[in-house]
Amino acid sequence: MHRDLMCGEVSSTVIEKKIKLAGWVSKRRDHGQLIFIDLRDKSGIMQIVFNPELSSKIHSLAKELRSEWVISVEGKVTKRLEGAENPEISTGALELLVDSMEILSRSKTPPFEIMDNNEVSEEIRLKYRYLDLRRNSMQNKLKLRHDVTQLIWDYLSEENFTHIETPILIKSTPEGARDYVVPSRIKHGGFYALPQSPQQMKQILMVSGFDRYFQIARCFRDEDLRADRQPEHTQLDLEMSFVHQNDVMNLVENLYIKLIKKIDKTIKIDNKFTVMTYDEAMKKYGSDKPDLRYSLEMTDLSEIATKIESNVIQNSLQNNSILKGLVAKNWHNLGRRDFDRLTDLVKKQGAGGLIYISISENIEGKITLDQTTGPLNKFYTQENLDEIISSTDAKPGDVIFMIIGQENIVNSSLSYLRSHIAKEQNLIDDKEMKFLWVTDFPLFEKDDSGSWQPAHHVFSSPHEEDYELLNKDPGKVRADLFDLVCNGVELGSGSIRIHDRKLQEKVFDIIGYSSEEVNNLFGHLLEAFDYGVPPHGGMGLGLDRLVAMLCNEESIREVIAFPKTQSASDLLFGSPDFISDEQLDELSILVKEKEEE
């Protein structure tokens, strides 16, 4: 071995003993005849000292050392001089007096200094990812990711789950996004697809009798470019037989509570997660993934709007619009520029504008119109104001924000404003993880052409009491489906699956699949259902996002060893890249030249 201990493991137990250490030259300081080096490895830093009185040859060699050279040294551990200690590191009271050294590897001058507080562009960081990963913060984040994965393995193993690896090369089936496809050299014109999730395979494992399955699965989706999406991601995938919705939810909830408390005891987390239906979430927060670290609930004011004599409001209501509002507490000091800025904010989300009522602060008794300001105040009667204040529970010093328009636009715009207000008013506790189960999603939704599509995926079971609506009104059918949300982010989605062939075929029929398409895309699953399938359900939970939250990072790229850029490029390996003509010929692929736009 080139070392006896890791740099951060050196302690008072080895004082006056001779040991070997190895690592990277982090910093070098020349103090007269003495040369001090901070030697770094994944465990930490150890100060090593080169003294010409111990070895003039090694001291001369040490003068050549530069940042990121890899060396192995041997020497005696001693205490640092009084006053020279560094309390910021675990080895700060010790140093190693070097009497022999071997240079294991030299380094070019790095494009950036390997330190945590060094501002480096993401492009440079990803191009030289092997250097970026040497930073202590990156080492800690990937170690935390390992700890999370290990805790998942241990917990699910104790709960009698079996870890099973499913194939990466599978058949292309519709899963919600585009497939990444892989051409087959053996089957001319044939293609594999990379899995968007192991959905059908884990259901078949339930048919196979494994009862409880899990996998830390790699998933691939050829999605349109978005700020914080990766073409490949990692998820905790699990499935259980003979369960109801609560069984799956309780297992995942207990896992996450135990995991988070183990990883970071300072994080605030409820001992029981909130449960809310989809309809309730949309009504109160305008979103199916609301952040519950703050209140700012919305109120439907559409009934009151019918009584307001304003052409703007009445004309909007004639187009099946709604009026919803929320109250920002103690924000009466906003000026015209602030309201204009907030109006521009919601307009960018599609809203036609922003209506507000700002209430003066020092009011005793009833709030009257002359004690409020707003763009439509001249159209309100005192009765209108009383009803709005009563419905929203607004108080002196508050501002009531309202948006009128189509329901989807109002919800998305007001939800965006809600998040923005929470940030501006410092309502968010960064050390809190507020979990929420959202249940009873619609099973179907209409696409732009008016055709029914699965709201999540085609395998979710409808509520038993809604079966008859499959023929009458598919839009009203609720799915036995549940999402896990934390701090306004969807962490995972699950459902109880359809385990009856005829019911599954009915869902395919509503979506518009022909019998031939069903047989081609899902025949293997339906045939398996003919041989005895237990009721089953499960979840897919994003690991990257969970780890990012635990690290208090906005971007999942910070917790992935080798991530892609926002344009789905790998700057380190230079992918995607072109392949040779020989490879294309072997696969019988002809690349068409893209026409210039």
N, C-alpha and C positions, 0 to 999 in steps of 0.2 A: 504493500500500500504506500501511496505517496503521502499519507497523513495518518496520524493517530487519533486526532479529534477534528471536528469541524470548528471553524473559527469562532462561532458563537457559543460553543460548548466549553470553552476554556474557563476554568473557575479556580477558586482558591485551593481546591483539592490537589492541584498539580503545581503549586508554587515550589520553586527550587528544583523542579523536575524537568528533564529534557524530553521534549515532544516534537513531533513533526506536524506541520500544518501545510495546507495547499489552498490556492485560490487565485483570485484576480487582484491585481494592483488597482486599488480604488483611488487613493490619494498618496502623494509623495511630498515630504517636507524635508528640506535640508537645513539643519541647525548647526552651523559650524562644521565640526567633523562628524557629527551624528546624522544619520539619515533615518527618518521615520516613514514607515509605509503603513497605510491602512489596508490590510489584507481582507478581502471580502469573499464570502461564499453565501449560499442560500440561508445559512443559519445566522449570519451576522458579520460583524467586523472585529478583527483583532489587530491591535497595534504591534508592529514588529520593528525592531531597532537594529541598525547596522552600525557597529562601532569598530573603527580600524584597529583598536587595541586587541579585539578578539580575533579578527582576521582581516588583514589589509587586502588580501586577494578578494574576499567576498565583498568587502566594503567597496572596492573599485568596481566590481561587477554590479553592485547595487546602484551605482551612479548611472548605469545604462537603462535602468528600469523606467518604463513609461506606463501610462494608464492602460489598463485592460490586458497587460501581459499576464500570463499564467505562470505561477512559480510554485515551487515546493521548498519549504525552509525547515531547518531544524535548529533548536536552541533551547535555552533554559527560560522558564516562566518566572518572572519577578514582579514585585509590586511597583507601580509607578511612583515617582517622587511625589511627596505631599504637595498638593496644589495643582498637579498635572493630571488629576483624574478627570474622566469624562462620565458624568452621571447619566448621560443620554443613552448609553449602550451598556449591555449586560457585562461586557468585559472591560469596562472603563477604568477599573482600578488596577489592571494588569497590563503587562507587555511581554513580548518574547524577544530575548537577546539572541540574535541569529549568529550561528557559527558555521553554518553550511547552507548552500542554496543551489537549487537546480532550476534553470529557466526551461519550462516545459513548452511554452508557446509564446511567440511574439504577436503583437497586434498593431495594425495600422492605427493612425490617429482616428478615433471614433468621430462620426459626424455630429454627435452631441454628447455632453457629459452624462454619465450614468448616475443620476441623482433624482430624487422624487420631486423636488420643487423646481425642476428645470422645464421651462415652457418650450415644447417642441411641437411642430406641426404634426397632425395626425398622418399626413402622407409620408413624412420622414420616419415617423415611428413605425408605421406598417411596413415600409420598405426594408427597414433594418430591425424587424421585429425581434430577432435573436438578441439584439442589444437592449431594446426596450424591455424585454422580459427579464433582464438582469436587475432591473430596478426593484428595490425592496417592496414598493407598493404593489407591483405586478406579481411578484413572488407570493405576497400575502393573499392577494385576491384569488390566484389559482390554487393556493393551498386551502383557502376557505371553500372553493368549489369542490375540491377533493373531499373535504370534511363533510360537506352537504351530501355528496353522493354516497359516502360511506355510511352516514347515518340513515339514509334511505334504504340502503342494502340491509343494514342490521335490523331496522324496524320491520320491514316487510318480510324478511326471513323469519323473524320471530312470530309474525302473523300468518305463517304457513304459506307464503307466496313462493312460487318457483320462478327463478330468472331464466327466461328462454330467449335466445337470439333469433330474430326473424330475418328473412332474406332482404338484401339490399336491391337485388335485381328481380323485379316483379313485373306483373302485367299492368299496362296502363289502364286505369279506371278513373272515372270522374270523382275527384275529392274536393273540389272547390277552387283549386288553382291549377295553373299549367303544370304538367309533369316535366321533369328533366328526363329525356329519353336517351337510351344507349343502343346503338345499332348492333345487331347480331351478325357476326361474320359467318356463322354456321347456317342460319336460316335467312336466305336471301330476301331482303325487304322487311324482315322482322325486327322489332325493337323491344327492348326491355324498358321499364320505367323505374326511376328511383322513387322509393315510397314517400308520399306526403305524410303518411302515418301508417303504423302497422294495423290499421283498423280491422280489415277483413281477416287478417291472419290471427289476431288475438281472439276474434269471435270464433274462428275455426278451432282454436286451442280450447275454447270452452266446450265446443262440441266434442272435442277429443278427450274431455274428462279431466283436464289439469286443474280445474276448479279455481285456482288463484294464480294469476300470471303477472309478472312485471318485467320491465326492461328499461334501461337507460338508453333510449332509442335515438338514432340519428334520422332526421326527417328532412326532406328536400322539397322546396316549392319554387317554381319559376314565376315569381310574382313581379308585378311592376315595381319599379324602384321607389322605395320609401326611406325616410330618414334613418330609421333605426330597425330595419329588417335585414335579415341575413338569408341568402339562398339556401343555407343549410342550418339547422338548429338542433338542439338536443332537448328531448322531453322525457319526463317520467311517464311511462305508459303502463297502465295496469288494467286488469279485467278480473271480474269476480262472478262466480256462478251462484245461483239460488239466492239472489239479493234483491232488495228494493232500493229505491233512491236513497233513503236515509242511511242504509248500511254503507254505501259507497262514500257518502258525504261524511259520515262520522269517522270512518277509517282515515280519510285524507285529512280531515280536521285535526284529529289526534296526532297524526304524523307531523303536520306543520307546526302545531303548538310545541310538541316535544323537540322538534328540530331547531326551531328558532330560539327557544329558551336555552338549548345546549350551545348554539353557535354564538349568541350574544345576549347575555342576561340583562343588558341595559335597554333592549328593545321592549317597548310597551306593546303587549298583545292581549286581546281578550281571551278568557278561558273558554268562552263559547262564542262562535261566530254568529253574526247577525244573518237572518234568513229573510229574503224579500222576493216577492214575485216580480216577474218582468213588468207587468202592468203597473205595479206599485213603484218600481224604480223609475219607469218612464214618467209617471205622474209627478213624483216628488222631485226628481233630479234631472229629467229630460235625457237620461242616459241609462243604458243597461250595464254600465260599469262605473257607478258613481264613487267618488272619493268621500268616505264617511268620517274623515278626520275633522271635518267641520260641518255645520248644519246647512244654512243657506238653502232651505227647502223652497220649492216652487209651489205656487198656488194658481189654479185655473180660475181666471177671472172672466171667462167668456160670457157667463150669464149677466154679470154686471155690465159688461161692454155693450150689451144690447140696449142699455138704458142711457148710454152716453151720447149726447147729441153732437157728434163730430163726424164730418163726412169721411175723414181718413179711416176712422174706426168702423163706421157703418158700411162703407164700400168694401172694406176687407172682409167683414163678417158675411157679406153676400157671396163670397167665394169660398165658403166652407172653412174660413180661417178660425183660429182660436186666439185668445189673449191669455198669456201666462205672465206671472211676475214673481220676483223674489225681493227680499229685503236685505240691504246691506246696513248693518248696525253701526250707529255713531259715525256716519260718513257725510254729515250735512255740510262740512266745510269744503266740499268739492266746488271748484269754480267752473265757469263756462268751458274753458279749454279742456278740463278733465272730462266733462260730459261729451264734448265733441270727440275726444280721443276714444272714449268708450263706445261711442256711436260708430266710429270708423271700425272699431274692433269687431262689433257684431255684424256690420255690413260685409266685412270680408268673409264672414261665415255664411252669408246668403240672406241675412235679415234685411228687411226694407228700411229699418231704422230702430231707434231706441227711445222709448217713452219713459220718463222718470218723474217722480214726485219727491222733491227734497223737503223734508220737514224741519222747521226751525227747532233749535235745541231747548231753549228755556220756555217751555209751555206748561202751564198749570191748567188742568181740566181738559175740556174737549179741544181737539185739534180742528181749527177752522181753515177754510180755503186761503184766507189772507196770510196764514202762517206757513204756507207752502209755496214752492216754486216749481215750474216745469213747463215744457213746451205746449202741452195741451190743457193747462190749468183753466184757461178761460172757457173751456167747453164743459167742465165738470160742474155739477150742482153739489151742494153740501151733502145731499143724500148719496150721490155717487162717491164722494170722498169717504163718507162714513162707512159705506159698504166695503170699499177697497181696504181701508185701514182695519176694519173688523176682520176681513178675510185673511189679510196678511199678517195681522198682529203687529203692525208697525207702531213705533213709539217716537216721541220727540227726539230729534237728532238723527233719525234714520233716513235712508233713501230707498224708495220703492222703484225698482227697475222693471219695465214691462216690454214685451215684444208681441206684436200681432202678426199673424201670417199663417201659412200652411203648417200643420202640426209638426211635421218632421223638421222644417226649417226653424220653427220656434224652439223646439226641444234642443236641437244641436247648437243653436246660437246662444240660447240662455244658459245651456250647460257650459259652453265655452266661457261665457261671461262669469258664471259662478266660480269656475276654477281661477280665472284671472283676479277676481275680487279677493278670493282666499289668499292668493299670493301677495297682493298689494296690501292687504290688511294683516299679513303675518299670522294667519289662522292655522297654518300647517305645522305640525310637530314632526320634525324629521326623524325622531327616534320612536315614532309610533307606526306600527303596521296594523291597519284596520281592515280586517277581512270581512267579506260579505259573500253569502251564497245567493245567487239570483236564479230563481226557478220558474217553471211554467212558461217557457218561451213558446212563441208560435211555432208550430211544426213546419208551416209553409209561409212563403212570402212571394209576391209577384215581382218578376224582373221587368226590365224596361219595355219588353214586348207584351206584357200582360200575362205571361205564362207563369204557372206555379213552379217554384223552385224550393228546395229544402232550405230552411232558415239556417241550419247548421250542417247536418249531413243526412243522407237518406236512410240511415240505420237506426235513428232515434225512434223509440216507441211513442205512439200517441197515448194520451190519457185514456184509460179504459172507458170513462164516461163520455168521451168525445168521439168514440168510434163511429157513431151514426152520422156525425158531421162530415166525415170523409166524403160522403156522397152529396150531402146538402150544401155545405159551406166550408171547404177546406181551410179558408183563412181564419176560421174560429177554432180550429183544432189546436189544443195545447200539447206540447211535447213533454214527455217525462225526461226533461233535459235540465241541466244545471251547470252554471258557470261559477268558478271561484274567482273573485275579484279582490284586489288589495290596493288601497290607495289610488283608486281610479284606473287601475290596470288589470286587464283580464289575464290571470295566471294559468287558467286551465279551463277545459270544458269537458263535460261528461254527460252520460245519459244511460237510462235503461234501454237496452236494444230490443228491436223486434226479434222475436224468436219463433214466429209463426210464418210459414212460407206464403200463405194466401194474403196475410196482412202486408207482408213485405212487397208482394207483387202489386197490391192495391196502391201502395205508396209510389212505386215505380210508374204505375199507370197514371196517377194524378200528375206526376212530373212530366209525363209525356213520352216515356220510353216505349218503344215498340217491343213486342215479344222477342224479336230477333236481337235487338240491342240488349235486352235484359239477359238473355241466354248467353250472349257473347261476353258481356261485361261482368255479370254476377252469377252465371250459371254454376260455377264451382261452389259458391256460398249457399245458393238455394238447394243444390243437390245435397250438401252436407246437412241442411235442415231436415231433409227427408229421413235422416237416420237417428233422430232423437236429439233434440237440442234443449239444454236447460235454460230457464230464464237467467239472463245475465246482464251485467252493466259494468261500466268502467269509466276511466278518465284519461286524458292526455294533458300533462301539466308541464309548462315551459320551465326548464331548468335554468336557462340563460337569464331570463328575466328575474327569477327568484334570487339567484346569486347576485345579480346587479343590485337589487333592492337591499340585500343584506350587506353589500359593500357601499351602499349609498351612492351608487353610480347611475347616472341618467342613461348612458349608452351601454348596450349589451356587449359592444366591441371591447369594452374594458375588462370583461370577465371571460373572454374567449381567447385561447392561446394564439390562434392564427385566423383572425376574422377577415372577411371581405370588406371592401369599401362600400360607400353608399351606391356606387355604380356596379356593385357585384364583382369587382375586380380584386385579384390577389396580387398585391404589389411586391410581395416577397418572391413568389414563384412565377409571377408573370402570366397568370391564367385569368380568363380563358385565352387560349392561344390557338394558332393554326396548326394543323397536322400535315404531314407530308402527302404528296400526290400518291405515293405508293400505298399509304394507309387508306386514303380515300378510295382508291381503286379496289383494294382488298375488300372494302365494305360496300362497294358498288354505289358510292355517294358522289353526286355531282353538285358542286357548290355554285349556285347562281349568283352572278354579280348583282350587287344591290344598286338599284337605280338612284342616281343623285336627285335629291329633292330640290 
